[in-house]
Amino acid sequence: MKPVRLDGRSLTRGGLVAVAHGAHVELAAEQLPAVARAADFLAEQVRREEPIYGVSTGFGSNADRLLGARRVREALPGEEPTGESLHAELQRNLIVTHAVCVGEPFPADVVRAMLCIRINTLMRGHSGVRVETLQALVAMLNAGIVPVVPQLGSVGASGDLAPLSHLAIVLLGGGEAFYQGERISGADALERAGLAPVTLSYKEGLALNNGTAQMLACGVLALSRLEDLLDTADLAAAMTIDAFAGRLGAFAGKVHELRPHPGQVEVAAHLRKLLEGSTLSDIPYHLVPTFKPWTAQSWDTPEAQALRFDIGWNWVPLDQRHGREKFYTRFRPFKGGKKHQPQDSYSLRCIPQVHGAVRDAVAQAARVLDIELNALTDNPIIFPDADAEHVEQQVISAGHFHGMPLALAMSYVKAAIPVLASISERRLNKLVDPATNDGLPAFLIGNEDATESGFMIVQYTAAAIVNDLTSRAMPASVYSIPTSANAEDHVSMGANEARHVLAMADDLGKVLGLELYTAAQALDLRTDMINAARELARQGDVEALAAKIQGAPRNAEDHAAFLAEVDALRAELAEAEAFHPGDAVAAAHAAIRARIPFLERDRALDRDVAAAVQLVVDGDVLAAARGN
């Protein structure tokens, strides 16, 4: 894997994801003089005894306290000289006292991404770190040392102070790290990798732990997952549309030209592509039979007896057509699984509007994250070559560490994730509910003996996940809790926001996996039922087809009209090609069936559900639909 080159200006989300998953990094040689210039400038200002925040002063509410020439506490009885300068002690203490996060450690991909982000922003040359310190960070990252960074502890204001301190403390030979599969001390990890601990110089502690690397790493990795999940959601929806023999007019390009939100237009086009080639969608409603439970008398031929269902229609009597004659001239008077109505329910018809709005939320977040990836996010900011009368004009305290741009972007995505999960669950529920599934069996199982539950509880699981996602969607960014003795009197909570989004993305994938699993079952049933009707019609026996239709009249005149209409239905079915889903939907369905067989009878579903979720996680079902 080619190393990702870091120059502080050109890191992409794709590059960061590559590093998160194991790619090495290298420093852009042409940028190193700017890095060194800022470090040399700071050293010169310290020699001149200039007051600089975080270099020759304390931090936060201690910013008004200047460092002295010697330690006051050395006058205490029994106190031994340390041999360490106050400037070095200040930076070391900043790291060791701020590494106080709790909870489960972040996975390696998040931590590696954090390290990469931190290195990249320090390469801008406005932070004051030495080149050798950056090289030590690169060596640690490329050696595969993954600092243990517990997940809870950042308020996202002076950046991600606590979690970034857990990164930096390993560089100093402290803390803990994962190395070659073991959780060991930071000192041992450095030693095993052949690296030496670093002693921090002026402002280096502050530069290492002041920034938005945790929230940015979580946000970028979350969006990397969400981008595929957005396409997976469209795919699940398309499979469900085919399983419903749904209507495609709501996705027409000319329709969406009139309300051209970018995500909405994109989703409509994507659905049209996924459903291309389908002969199920937009099928005339009267060709779609309804499910009837199988009985020994359902079919006459041995081949048909092997079917796991029966089919049927209801005939509309002649005396119920008054005032509707024109309608029944155009449409045949048979009611099967599909109601004749010009529109589907919102969870089908409004897919572009809902999925598209979620895409727009993710696109907005991507815009913010792309800027942040190459932004300077520590404090103070050093302009060593500025024309200035006083040092305060060259070392400027600002608020680039404040995470609110990321926090609000993540809040937007955080609110959008349950929306996408919710509409997916609603489609799943429609598939299993006999009141809404357009003639499919209840819970998508034959249940001839009333002993089977089929997909009933699959919907429960989806509902539970959606509720959990919804309850976690409260934006953390709206609730600031001041810190550092009110010196940091407004914080972003962006670290919590991005961490939530990363976890919620995984749970969204579970809901989509459950919809795909359910839609595949429904698609098999729908396709087989319609094609069974077609095969029956191709036998040419009007009476055999008429036997599947309830409501036949008893008087001879009406019965003759009935048989004529049945024969017209038979001819239309017989002339049709075999019914099938869209090409991309069919490919995705095949990928599912390669791992999960059709549910003929109730069985333990835990392995099926796990496999469906894994198909989404691995991207196999999406790759199949894309033709990969």
C-alpha positions in Angstrom: 0.0 0.0 0.0 1.4 3.3 -1.1 2.3 5.7 1.8 0.0 8.7 2.3 2.0 11.9 2.0 1.3 14.6 4.6 2.0 18.2 3.9 -0.8 19.9 6.0 -2.7 20.9 2.9 -3.8 17.9 0.8 -5.0 15.1 3.1 -8.2 13.7 1.8 -10.9 11.6 3.5 -9.8 8.7 1.3 -6.2 9.1 2.3 -7.1 9.2 6.0 -9.3 6.1 5.7 -6.3 4.3 4.1 -4.1 5.2 7.0 -6.8 4.1 9.4 -6.7 0.7 7.8 -3.0 0.3 7.8 -1.3 2.5 5.2 2.0 4.2 6.2 2.5 8.0 6.1 5.5 10.1 5.0 6.3 13.8 5.6 6.5 16.1 2.7 10.1 17.2 2.7 9.4 20.7 1.2 7.2 21.6 4.2 9.7 20.7 6.9 11.6 24.0 6.8 8.4 25.9 7.7 7.9 23.5 10.6 11.4 24.1 11.8 11.1 27.8 11.3 8.2 28.0 13.8 10.0 25.9 16.4 13.2 28.0 16.1 11.1 31.2 16.4 9.6 29.9 19.7 13.0 29.0 21.1 14.2 32.5 20.3 11.2 34.1 22.0 11.8 32.1 25.1 15.4 33.2 25.1 14.2 36.8 25.0 11.9 36.0 28.0 8.7 37.0 26.0 5.4 36.0 27.6 3.8 33.4 25.3 0.6 31.5 26.3 1.4 27.8 26.9 5.1 28.3 26.4 6.1 30.7 29.2 2.7 30.8 30.9 0.4 28.3 32.4 -2.7 26.9 30.6 -6.4 27.7 30.8 -7.2 29.7 33.9 -3.5 29.6 34.7 -2.7 31.7 31.6 -1.9 34.7 33.8 0.9 33.0 35.6 4.4 33.4 34.1 7.1 30.7 34.5 10.0 31.7 36.7 13.7 31.1 36.3 13.7 28.3 38.9 11.2 26.1 40.8 9.8 27.7 43.9 9.2 24.3 45.4 13.0 23.5 45.3 13.2 25.6 48.5 11.1 23.0 50.3 13.0 20.9 52.8 14.2 17.6 51.2 13.2 18.6 47.6 15.7 17.3 45.1 16.6 19.1 41.9 15.0 17.4 38.8 17.3 18.6 36.2 14.3 19.4 34.0 13.5 22.9 32.9 10.2 24.5 33.9 9.3 24.8 30.2 9.8 21.0 29.6 8.0 20.2 32.8 5.0 22.4 31.8 4.6 20.5 28.5 5.1 17.0 30.1 2.7 17.7 32.9 0.1 19.0 30.4 0.1 15.6 28.7 0.3 13.3 31.8 -2.4 15.2 33.7 -4.8 15.4 30.8 -4.7 11.7 29.8 -7.8 10.9 32.0 -10.3 9.4 29.6 -12.4 6.4 30.7 -14.3 3.7 29.0 -13.6 1.1 26.3 -10.6 2.0 24.0 -11.2 3.3 20.5 -10.6 0.7 17.9 -7.3 0.9 16.0 -8.7 2.5 12.9 -9.9 5.5 14.9 -6.6 5.9 16.8 -4.5 5.6 13.7 -6.7 8.2 12.0 -6.3 10.5 15.0 -2.5 10.2 14.8 -2.5 11.0 11.1 -4.7 14.0 11.5 -2.5 15.4 14.3 0.6 15.0 12.2 -1.0 16.6 9.2 -2.2 19.7 11.0 1.2 20.2 12.7 2.8 20.1 9.3 1.2 23.4 8.5 4.2 25.1 10.2 2.2 27.3 12.6 2.4 25.1 15.8 6.0 25.3 16.9 6.8 21.6 17.1 10.2 20.4 16.1 10.7 18.3 13.0 12.1 15.5 15.1 9.0 15.3 17.2 6.9 14.9 14.0 9.2 12.3 12.8 8.8 10.4 16.1 5.0 10.5 15.7 5.4 9.1 12.1 7.7 6.4 13.3 5.2 5.4 16.0 2.3 5.3 13.6 4.2 3.4 10.9 5.5 0.9 13.5 1.9 -0.1 14.2 1.9 1.2 17.8 -1.7 2.1 18.7 -2.1 4.1 21.9 -4.9 3.1 24.2 -7.4 5.9 24.0 -10.5 5.4 26.1 -13.6 6.8 24.4 -15.0 9.2 27.1 -13.4 12.4 28.2 -13.5 15.1 25.5 -15.8 18.1 25.5 -14.5 19.3 22.1 -13.6 22.8 23.1 -9.8 23.1 23.5 -10.0 20.4 20.9 -9.9 16.8 22.2 -7.5 17.5 25.0 -7.9 14.3 27.0 -8.0 11.7 24.2 -5.1 13.4 22.4 -3.1 13.3 25.6 -3.6 9.5 25.5 -2.0 9.6 22.1 0.9 11.8 23.2 1.7 10.1 26.5 2.8 7.0 24.6 5.3 9.1 22.7 6.7 10.1 26.0 7.0 6.5 27.1 3.9 6.5 29.3 0.4 5.2 29.1 -0.6 2.1 27.3 -0.6 0.9 23.7 -1.6 -2.0 21.6 1.4 -3.5 19.7 1.4 -6.7 17.7 -1.9 -7.8 19.3 -0.9 -7.1 22.9 -1.9 -4.4 25.3 1.3 -3.3 27.0 2.8 -0.2 28.5 3.7 2.7 26.2 7.4 2.3 27.2 7.4 -1.4 26.3 5.7 -0.7 23.0 8.3 1.9 22.0 11.1 -0.4 23.1 9.8 -3.4 21.2 9.4 -1.2 18.1 13.0 0.1 18.5 11.9 3.6 19.2 12.9 6.0 22.0 10.7 8.2 24.1 10.6 11.9 23.3 11.2 14.8 25.6 8.9 17.7 24.7 10.2 21.2 23.9 8.4 24.5 23.9 4.6 24.3 23.2 4.9 20.7 21.9 2.6 19.3 24.6 0.0 21.9 23.8 0.4 21.3 20.0 0.0 17.6 20.5 -3.2 17.7 22.6 -4.9 20.8 21.3 -7.0 20.0 18.3 -10.1 18.2 16.9 -8.5 14.9 15.9 -10.8 12.6 17.8 -14.0 14.1 16.5 -12.6 14.5 13.0 -11.3 10.9 12.9 -14.7 9.5 14.1 -16.5 11.8 11.6 -14.4 10.8 8.6 -14.7 7.0 9.4 -18.4 7.4 10.0 -18.9 9.1 6.6 -16.8 6.5 4.9 -19.2 3.8 6.2 -22.3 6.0 5.6 -21.5 6.6 1.9 -21.8 2.9 1.2 -24.8 2.6 3.5 -26.6 5.3 1.5 -26.2 3.2 -1.6 -27.2 0.1 0.4 -30.4 1.8 1.6 -31.3 2.6 -2.0 -30.6 -1.0 -2.9 -32.8 -2.4 -0.1 -35.5 0.0 -1.1 -35.3 -1.1 -4.8 -35.6 -4.7 -3.8 -38.6 -3.9 -1.6 -40.2 -2.0 -4.6 -39.8 -5.0 -6.8 -41.2 -7.3 -4.1 -44.2 -5.0 -4.0 -44.5 -4.8 -7.8 -44.4 -1.1 -7.1 -44.9 1.9 -9.2 -42.0 3.8 -10.8 -43.6 7.1 -11.8 -42.6 8.7 -8.6 -39.0 8.3 -9.5 -39.2 9.8 -13.0 -36.5 12.3 -13.9 -39.0 14.9 -15.0 -40.7 14.7 -11.7 -37.5 15.5 -9.7 -36.5 18.3 -12.0 -39.3 20.3 -10.4 -37.8 20.0 -6.9 -34.1 19.5 -7.6 -32.6 18.9 -4.1 -29.3 17.2 -5.1 -29.7 14.2 -2.9 -33.3 13.7 -4.0 -32.4 13.8 -7.7 -29.5 11.4 -7.1 -31.6 8.9 -5.3 -34.3 8.9 -7.9 -31.7 8.3 -10.6 -30.2 5.5 -8.5 -33.5 3.8 -8.1 -34.2 4.0 -11.8 -30.8 2.3 -12.5 -31.3 -0.4 -9.8 -34.8 -1.2 -11.2 -33.8 -1.2 -14.8 -35.0 -4.3 -16.5 -37.6 -5.1 -14.0 -40.9 -6.6 -15.2 -42.4 -6.6 -11.7 -42.4 -2.9 -11.2 -45.3 -1.2 -13.0 -46.9 -4.5 -13.7 -50.7 -4.2 -14.5 -52.4 -4.6 -11.1 -54.8 -7.3 -12.3 -51.9 -9.7 -13.2 -50.8 -9.9 -9.6 -52.5 -12.7 -7.7 -52.9 -12.8 -4.0 -51.5 -15.5 -1.8 -53.7 -18.4 -0.7 -52.5 -21.1 1.7 -51.4 -24.3 0.0 -53.7 -27.3 0.2 -53.5 -30.8 -1.4 -56.2 -29.7 -3.9 -54.4 -26.4 -4.9 -52.7 -27.7 -8.1 -53.4 -30.4 -10.7 -49.9 -31.2 -12.1 -47.1 -32.8 -10.2 -44.8 -29.8 -10.9 -47.4 -27.3 -9.6 -48.0 -29.5 -6.5 -44.5 -28.7 -5.5 -45.3 -25.0 -5.1 -45.4 -23.8 -1.5 -48.5 -21.7 -2.0 -51.8 -21.3 -3.8 -52.9 -18.1 -5.7 -56.2 -16.4 -6.3 -58.2 -13.4 -7.5 -61.6 -11.9 -6.9 -63.9 -11.2 -9.9 -65.8 -7.9 -9.9 -69.4 -8.8 -10.7 -71.1 -7.1 -13.6 -73.7 -5.4 -11.3 -70.9 -3.7 -9.3 -69.5 -1.9 -12.3 -72.1 0.8 -12.8 -70.5 4.1 -13.4 -67.1 2.4 -13.7 -67.6 0.9 -17.2 -64.8 2.9 -18.7 -62.4 1.8 -16.0 -63.1 -1.9 -16.6 -62.8 -1.4 -20.3 -59.2 -0.4 -19.7 -58.4 -2.6 -16.7 -59.5 -6.2 -16.2 -62.1 -6.8 -13.5 -59.9 -9.0 -11.2 -58.7 -8.0 -7.8 -55.6 -9.9 -6.7 -52.7 -8.8 -4.5 -52.4 -5.2 -5.8 -55.0 -2.6 -5.3 -55.6 -0.4 -8.2 -54.3 3.0 -7.0 -52.0 5.5 -8.7 -49.6 5.7 -5.8 -47.7 3.6 -3.2 -47.3 4.4 0.4 -44.9 7.1 1.6 -42.2 4.6 2.6 -42.0 3.6 -1.1 -43.1 6.7 -3.0 -41.1 9.2 -0.9 -37.8 7.3 -1.0 -36.0 10.0 -3.1 -37.2 12.7 -0.7 -36.2 10.9 2.5 -33.1 9.1 1.3 -32.1 12.2 -0.6 -32.4 14.5 2.4 -30.1 12.1 4.4 -27.6 12.2 1.5 -27.7 16.0 1.6 -26.9 15.9 5.4 -24.0 13.6 4.8 -22.8 15.8 1.9 -22.8 18.9 4.2 -20.8 17.0 6.8 -18.3 15.9 4.1 -17.8 19.6 3.1 -17.0 20.5 6.7 -14.7 17.5 7.3 -12.8 18.2 4.1 -12.0 21.7 5.3 -11.0 20.5 8.8 -8.7 17.8 7.5 -6.2 20.4 6.4 -6.9 23.1 9.0 -4.8 24.3 11.8 -6.6 23.4 15.1 -4.2 24.1 18.0 -3.5 27.3 19.9 -1.8 29.7 20.0 -1.0 30.1 16.3 2.5 31.1 15.3 3.3 33.5 12.5 7.1 33.6 12.7 7.6 35.7 9.6 4.9 38.3 10.3 5.9 41.9 10.3 5.3 42.7 14.0 6.3 45.2 16.7 5.4 42.8 19.5 5.4 39.0 19.9 1.6 39.1 20.5 1.3 39.9 16.8 3.2 36.8 15.9 1.8 34.4 18.4 -1.9 34.8 18.4 -4.4 33.1 20.7 -7.5 32.1 18.8 -10.2 29.5 18.9 -9.5 27.1 16.1 -9.6 24.2 18.5 -13.3 24.7 19.1 -15.2 21.8 17.6 -18.5 23.5 16.9 -18.2 23.4 13.0 -17.8 19.6 13.3 -20.3 19.2 16.1 -23.1 20.8 14.2 -22.3 18.9 11.1 -22.3 15.7 13.1 -25.6 16.7 14.8 -27.2 17.0 11.3 -26.0 13.5 10.4 -26.9 12.2 13.8 -30.5 13.3 13.2 -30.5 11.9 9.7 -29.4 8.3 10.6 -32.6 7.4 12.5 -34.6 8.8 9.6 -33.0 6.4 7.1 -33.3 3.5 9.6 -36.9 4.3 10.3 -38.1 4.4 6.7 -36.3 1.1 6.1 -38.1 -0.5 9.1 -41.4 0.8 7.8 -40.8 -0.9 4.5 -39.8 -4.1 6.3 -43.0 -3.9 8.3 -45.1 -3.4 5.2 -43.6 -6.6 3.8 -44.6 -8.8 6.7 -48.0 -7.3 7.5 -50.8 -9.0 5.5 -52.8 -5.8 5.7 -50.2 -3.9 3.8 -48.1 -6.3 1.8 -50.3 -6.5 -1.3 -51.2 -10.1 -1.3 -48.1 -11.7 0.2 -48.5 -14.2 3.1 -48.5 -12.9 6.6 -44.9 -12.8 7.9 -43.8 -14.1 4.5 -44.4 -17.8 5.4 -47.0 -20.3 4.2 -48.0 -21.3 7.8 -50.5 -23.9 6.5 -50.8 -25.5 10.0 -50.7 -22.3 12.0 -47.4 -23.2 13.7 -45.0 -20.8 12.0 -43.9 -17.2 12.8 -41.7 -16.6 9.7 -40.3 -13.1 9.7 -42.5 -11.8 12.5 -39.7 -11.1 15.0 -37.2 -9.8 12.4 -39.4 -6.7 12.4 -39.1 -6.5 16.2 -35.4 -6.4 16.0 -35.4 -3.7 13.4 -37.9 -1.7 15.5 -35.7 -2.1 18.6 -32.7 -0.8 16.7 -34.6 2.2 15.3 -35.9 3.1 18.7 -32.3 2.9 20.1 -31.0 5.1 17.2 -33.8 7.6 17.8 -33.1 7.9 21.5 -29.5 8.6 20.8 -30.2 11.3 18.2 -30.4 14.1 20.7 -27.7 16.5 19.6 -24.9 16.8 22.1 -23.8 20.1 20.5 -26.7 22.0 22.0 -25.7 21.3 25.6 -22.5 23.0 26.7 -21.0 22.3 30.1 -18.2 24.9 30.9 -14.8 23.6 31.9 -11.4 24.8 33.2 -12.8 27.0 36.0 -15.0 28.7 33.3 -12.0 29.7 31.2 -13.6 27.4 28.7 -17.1 28.7 29.2 -18.6 27.3 26.0 -17.7 23.9 24.6 -18.9 22.0 21.5 -19.3 18.4 22.7 -18.3 17.5 19.2 -16.3 14.5 20.3 -19.4 12.9 21.7 -21.4 13.8 18.6 -18.9 12.2 16.2 -18.4 9.2 18.4 -22.2 8.6 18.5 -22.4 9.0 14.7 -19.7 6.4 14.2 -21.5 3.8 16.4 -24.9 4.7 14.9 -23.7 4.1 11.4 -23.0 0.5 12.3 -26.5 0.1 13.7 -28.0 1.6 10.6 -26.3 -1.1 8.6 -28.0 -3.7 10.8 -31.5 -2.3 10.0 -30.7 -2.2 6.2 -29.4 -5.8 6.4 -32.7 -6.9 8.0 -34.7 -5.1 5.2 -32.6 -6.8 2.5 -33.1 -10.2 4.2 -36.9 -9.7 4.4 -37.2 -8.2 0.9 -35.3 -11.2 -0.6 -37.9 -13.5 0.9 -40.8 -11.3 -0.3 -39.2 -11.0 -3.8 -39.0 -14.8 -4.1 -42.7 -15.2 -3.1 -43.9 -12.4 -5.4 -41.9 -13.6 -8.4 -42.9 -17.2 -7.9 -46.6 -16.4 -7.4 -46.9 -14.3 -10.6 -44.9 -16.8 -12.6 -47.1 -19.6 -11.3 -50.1 -17.7 -12.6 -48.3 -17.2 -15.9 -47.5 -21.0 -16.2 -51.1 -21.8 -15.4 -52.2 -19.4 -18.1 -49.8 -20.9 -20.7 -51.5 -24.3 -20.3 -54.4 -22.8 -22.1 -57.1 -24.1 -19.8 -59.5 -21.3 -19.0 -61.4 -23.4 -16.5 -58.1 -24.1 -14.6 -57.5 -20.4 -14.3 -61.1 -19.7 -13.5 -60.9 -22.1 -10.6 -58.4 -19.7 -9.0 -60.9 -16.8 -9.1 -63.6 -16.3 -6.6 -67.0 -14.6 -7.3 -67.9 -16.5 -10.5 -71.6 -15.9 -11.4 -74.1 -18.7 -11.4 -76.4 -17.6 -14.2 -75.4 -18.8 -17.6 -75.2 -15.3 -19.3 -73.0 -13.8 -16.7 -70.9 -16.9 -16.5 -70.2 -16.7 -20.2 -69.1 -13.1 -19.7 -67.0 -14.2 -16.8 -65.2 -16.9 -18.7 -64.5 -14.5 -21.6 -62.9 -12.1 -19.2 -60.9 -14.9 -17.6 -59.7 -15.9 -21.0 -58.5 -12.4 -21.7 -56.6 -12.5 -18.4 -55.2 -15.9 -19.3 -54.0 -14.6 -22.7 -52.3 -11.6 -21.2 -50.5 -13.7 -18.7 -49.6 -16.3 -21.2 -48.1 -13.8 -23.6 -45.9 -12.2 -21.0 -42.3 -13.1 -20.5 -41.3 -14.6 -17.3 -41.5 -12.0 -14.6 -38.3 -10.9 -12.9 -36.8 -8.0 -10.8 -34.4 -5.4 -12.1 -30.9 -6.6 -13.1 -29.1 -5.0 -10.2 -31.8 -6.1 -7.7 -31.5 -9.7 -9.1 -27.7 -9.6 -8.7 -28.1 -8.5 -5.0 -30.8 -11.1 -4.4 -28.4 -13.8 -5.8 -25.7 -12.6 -3.4 -28.1 -13.0 -0.5 -29.3 -16.4 -1.6 -25.7 -17.6 -1.9 -25.5 -17.2 1.9 -29.1 -17.4 3.1 -31.6 -20.0 1.7 -35.2 -19.2 1.2 -37.3 -19.8 4.4 -39.5 -22.7 3.4 -40.4 -23.5 6.9 -39.6 -22.0 10.3 -36.0 -22.6 11.4 -33.6 -20.9 13.7 -33.0 -17.4 12.2 -30.0 -16.2 14.2 -27.5 -17.3 11.6 -29.6 -15.9 8.8 -29.8 -12.5 10.5 -26.1 -12.5 11.3 -25.3 -13.3 7.7 -27.6 -10.6 6.4 -25.9 -8.0 8.6 -22.4 -9.2 7.5 -23.4 -9.0 3.9 -23.9 -5.3 4.5 -20.8 -4.8 6.6 -18.6 -6.6 4.1 -20.2 -4.7 1.2 -20.9 -8.0 -0.7 -24.5 -7.4 -1.5 -23.8 -3.8 -2.7 -20.8 -5.0 -4.8 -23.1 -7.6 -6.4 -25.6 -4.9 -7.3 -22.8 -2.7 -8.7 -21.5 -5.6 -10.8 -18.2 -5.8 -9.0 
